[in-house]
Amino acid sequence: MKLMQIRWKFILAFLSLAAFLSWLAVLAFPDRKFHLIACDVGQGDSILASYGETQVLIDGGPDGGKVLECLGRHMPFWDKTIEVVLLTHQQKDHFRGLIDVFENYKVESFLATSLTSSSQEWEVLKNMVGGSGAGVINPVLGLEVEYNLIHLDILHPSEQFWVENASENLTENLLGSIDSQAKSSEKLNGGSGVLGAYTTSRDMNDFSLVVILSFKDFDALLTGDMGPGISDEVIKAIGESGNRSIEYIKIPHHGSKNGLTEELLRIAKPQLGIISVGKNNSYGHPHKEVIELLNKENVRVLRTDEMGDVEVVSDGKTFWLK
């Protein structure tokens, strides 16, 4: 009798555990909506775009622990592959956390310019990317990439910008490689891009990759740390891409007054302005002038220092804040 009771207790415990794991899997399984999350990584940038089991990560913030926590909150626990990682530019508040991403996830494709950085951490990341098997590509204006309905349209930098502002070591062969990549929309694995080979005397922020990330009719303008001197090029690129309606803008340079311009805001006409910024940071970001400009243009401001992760969800037609 006691033996049978023990058996039944074991069976019930097993069934309860199985039911719990089943419900856990159901709750963790991704829905069929598009999610765009500005991760709370402190004074830095990291944005995760997710649809189903496809992820695109833009920047990794200054702290590996924080970006991994964000990925853990917003990716299925069994999914250890990120289809695309895009680095806007080679400054530590954008790339440092990617070291930990490459340590913990398989990355299929890595998009970054070919500029270098003097920091030791950049050398670590560069070596990790080289040994990871990820396809590397150096994007310029004209490159379009699509993964499972997540579309990337590169607006900056252009080939001409490279010619005028990159180091004299920028060779004709590299330009030829950039040109062929810019006209390609094929899968990026096996890309022939280079990392860390070139320098510039110009502010590296002005080399920030500027991207329109789209899911069906939802468009997000992701600006890195672009300065006001780049605004005209981005405005022109937006116009050439069809003057599309921009629902979401990542405010440049953590809300610095040396980032966003009134002209860009009026052309893009976003409904949401997301500022990725550290609480009580020493730079005074976001600056008062930027907040006033956003309010003037009736843009709803969402800040990671006030809200933590900022998650926007879309079905491809409408969008809402989660």
C-alpha positions in Angstrom: 0.0 0.0 0.0 2.8 2.4 1.0 4.7 1.5 -2.2 1.6 2.3 -4.4 1.2 5.7 -2.6 4.8 6.5 -3.3 4.4 5.6 -6.9 1.3 7.8 -7.2 3.1 10.7 -5.5 5.9 10.3 -8.0 3.5 10.2 -11.0 1.6 13.3 -9.8 4.9 15.2 -9.2 6.1 14.2 -12.6 2.8 15.3 -14.3 2.8 18.6 -12.3 6.4 19.3 -13.5 5.5 18.4 -17.1 2.5 20.7 -16.9 4.6 23.5 -15.4 7.3 23.2 -18.1 4.6 23.1 -20.8 3.0 26.3 -19.6 6.5 27.9 -19.2 7.2 27.1 -22.9 3.9 28.5 -24.0 4.4 31.7 -22.0 8.0 32.1 -23.4 7.1 31.3 -27.0 7.3 34.5 -29.1 4.0 35.9 -30.4 3.5 36.9 -34.1 4.0 40.6 -33.4 7.1 42.8 -34.0 8.9 44.0 -30.9 11.4 46.9 -30.8 13.1 47.3 -27.4 15.4 50.1 -26.4 17.3 48.2 -23.7 18.1 50.0 -20.5 21.9 49.7 -20.6 22.7 53.0 -18.8 24.7 55.7 -20.6 24.8 53.9 -24.0 22.8 52.4 -26.8 21.4 48.9 -27.4 18.2 48.2 -29.4 16.7 44.8 -30.0 14.3 44.1 -32.9 12.5 40.8 -32.7 9.9 39.0 -34.8 9.2 35.4 -33.9 12.6 33.8 -33.4 14.4 36.3 -35.6 16.4 39.0 -33.8 18.4 42.1 -35.0 20.5 43.7 -32.3 21.7 47.3 -32.9 24.7 48.1 -30.5 25.5 46.5 -27.2 25.8 49.3 -24.7 28.8 49.9 -22.4 28.1 46.9 -20.1 27.9 43.3 -21.1 25.8 42.3 -18.1 23.1 44.8 -18.9 22.6 43.9 -22.5 22.6 40.2 -21.7 19.9 40.9 -19.1 17.8 42.7 -21.7 18.2 39.8 -24.2 17.2 37.4 -21.5 14.0 39.3 -20.8 13.0 39.6 -24.4 14.3 36.5 -26.2 13.0 32.9 -25.8 15.3 31.2 -23.3 16.1 28.4 -25.8 17.0 30.9 -28.6 20.8 31.4 -28.6 21.1 32.8 -32.2 21.0 36.4 -33.2 20.6 36.8 -36.9 22.1 40.2 -37.3 24.2 42.4 -35.0 24.7 46.0 -36.3 27.3 48.2 -34.6 26.6 51.9 -35.4 30.1 53.0 -34.5 33.3 52.1 -32.6 32.8 53.8 -29.3 32.6 51.8 -26.1 29.2 52.9 -25.0 27.9 51.2 -28.2 30.2 48.2 -28.7 31.6 47.1 -25.3 28.6 44.9 -24.4 28.8 43.1 -27.8 31.9 41.2 -26.4 29.5 39.4 -24.0 26.9 38.9 -26.8 29.4 37.1 -29.0 30.5 35.0 -26.0 26.9 33.9 -25.2 25.1 33.8 -28.6 25.8 32.6 -32.1 25.7 35.7 -34.4 25.1 35.0 -38.1 25.9 38.4 -39.6 27.8 41.4 -38.2 27.4 44.9 -39.8 29.9 47.6 -39.0 32.0 50.2 -40.7 35.7 49.5 -41.3 36.9 52.2 -38.9 39.1 51.2 -35.9 39.3 52.2 -32.3 42.3 52.7 -30.0 40.7 50.9 -27.1 41.8 47.4 -26.1 38.2 46.3 -25.9 37.8 46.9 -29.6 40.6 44.6 -30.4 38.9 41.9 -28.2 35.6 42.4 -30.0 37.3 42.4 -33.4 39.1 39.1 -32.7 35.9 37.5 -31.3 33.9 38.5 -34.4 36.8 37.0 -36.6 36.6 33.7 -34.8 32.9 33.5 -34.5 32.1 32.5 -38.1 29.8 35.6 -38.5 29.6 37.1 -41.9 31.0 40.6 -41.8 29.8 43.5 -44.1 30.7 47.2 -44.2 27.3 48.9 -45.0 26.9 52.1 -46.9 24.0 54.1 -48.4 22.0 51.8 -50.7 22.4 48.5 -48.8 19.1 46.8 -48.0 18.8 43.6 -46.0 15.7 41.7 -44.9 15.4 38.9 -42.4 11.9 37.4 -41.8 10.1 40.7 -42.6 12.6 42.8 -40.6 14.0 45.2 -43.2 17.2 47.3 -42.9 17.7 50.3 -45.2 21.1 52.0 -44.7 21.0 55.8 -45.1 24.5 56.8 -44.0 27.4 56.8 -44.6 27.6 57.1 -48.4 30.5 56.1 -50.6 31.2 59.8 -51.2 31.4 60.4 -47.5 34.0 57.7 -47.2 36.1 59.1 -50.0 36.0 62.6 -48.5 36.5 61.7 -44.8 38.2 58.4 -44.3 41.9 57.8 -44.0 44.2 58.0 -47.0 44.7 54.3 -46.6 41.2 53.7 -47.9 42.1 51.8 -51.1 40.3 51.5 -54.4 39.9 47.8 -53.7 38.0 48.5 -50.5 35.7 51.0 -52.4 35.0 48.3 -54.9 34.1 45.9 -52.1 31.8 48.5 -50.5 30.2 49.3 -53.9 29.3 45.6 -54.5 28.0 45.2 -51.0 25.9 48.3 -51.2 24.0 46.9 -54.2 23.4 43.5 -52.7 20.4 42.4 -50.7 21.4 38.8 -50.4 21.9 36.9 -47.1 25.0 38.3 -45.4 26.7 35.1 -44.2 30.1 34.9 -45.8 30.3 38.7 -46.2 33.8 40.0 -47.2 33.8 43.1 -45.0 36.8 44.2 -42.9 37.0 45.4 -39.3 39.2 48.0 -37.8 41.4 48.6 -40.9 40.9 52.4 -41.3 41.1 55.6 -39.4 39.7 59.2 -39.7 40.5 62.6 -38.3 36.8 63.4 -38.3 34.5 62.9 -35.3 33.7 59.2 -35.3 30.1 60.0 -34.4 29.7 61.3 -37.9 30.4 57.8 -39.3 27.5 56.4 -37.3 25.4 54.0 -39.3 22.0 55.5 -39.8 19.3 53.0 -40.6 15.6 52.8 -41.2 14.4 49.6 -39.6 11.0 48.5 -40.9 8.4 45.9 -40.2 5.7 46.1 -42.9 4.3 49.7 -42.5 6.1 50.4 -39.2 9.4 52.4 -39.7 12.0 53.3 -37.1 14.8 55.7 -37.8 17.9 54.6 -35.8 20.5 57.3 -35.7 23.5 56.1 -33.5 25.4 59.2 -32.4 25.1 61.1 -35.6 25.9 64.9 -35.3 24.0 67.8 -36.9 26.5 67.9 -39.8 25.1 64.6 -41.1 21.5 65.6 -40.9 21.3 67.0 -44.5 22.6 63.7 -45.9 20.1 61.7 -43.9 17.2 64.0 -44.9 18.2 63.5 -48.5 18.4 59.8 -48.2 14.9 59.7 -46.5 13.5 61.6 -49.5 15.2 59.3 -52.0 13.7 56.3 -50.2 10.2 57.5 -50.9 9.5 60.1 -48.1 8.2 57.3 -46.0 6.3 58.0 -42.7 8.6 57.5 -39.7 6.7 56.4 -36.6 9.8 56.0 -34.3 13.1 57.8 -34.0 16.0 56.9 -31.7 17.2 60.4 -30.7 20.9 60.8 -31.6 23.6 60.8 -29.1 21.5 60.2 -25.9 19.7 63.5 -26.3 22.7 65.7 -26.7 22.0 69.2 -28.2 24.7 68.3 -30.8 22.6 65.5 -32.3 19.0 66.1 -33.3 18.2 68.9 -35.7 14.8 70.6 -36.2 15.0 70.0 -40.0 15.4 66.2 -39.5 12.5 66.1 -37.0 10.2 68.0 -39.4 11.0 65.8 -42.4 10.7 62.5 -40.4 7.6 63.6 -38.5 7.9 60.7 -35.9 5.3 60.0 -33.3 7.7 58.5 -30.7 11.1 59.8 -29.8 13.2 57.3 -27.7 16.2 58.5 -25.7 18.7 55.9 -24.5 20.4 57.5 -21.5 21.8 56.8 -18.1 20.1 58.0 -15.0 21.9 61.1 -13.4 24.7 60.9 -16.1 27.6 63.4 -15.9 26.9 64.8 -19.4 23.5 66.3 -18.6 21.8 64.2 -21.2 19.2 64.6 -22.4 19.7 68.3 -22.9 16.8 70.7 -22.3 16.9 72.1 -25.8 16.2 68.6 -27.3 13.3 67.9 -25.0 11.8 71.3 -25.8 12.2 70.7 -29.6 10.5 67.3 -29.3 7.7 68.8 -27.3 7.3 71.6 -29.8 6.9 69.0 -32.6 4.4 67.0 -30.6 6.7 64.0 -30.4 6.1 61.7 -27.4 9.3 61.3 -25.5 10.2 57.9 -23.9 13.4 57.6 -21.9 15.3 54.5 -20.6 16.4 56.4 -17.5 12.8 56.9 -16.5 11.1 53.7 -17.9 13.8 51.0 -18.0 13.4 49.0 -21.2 11.2 50.8 -23.7 9.2 48.3 -25.7 7.1 49.2 -28.7 5.0 46.5 -30.4 3.5 46.5 -33.9 1.4 44.2 -36.1 2.8 46.0 -39.1 0.0 48.5 -39.4 -0.5 50.0 -36.0 1.8 50.1 -33.0 1.6 50.5 -29.2 3.7 50.8 -26.1 3.9 47.6 -24.0 
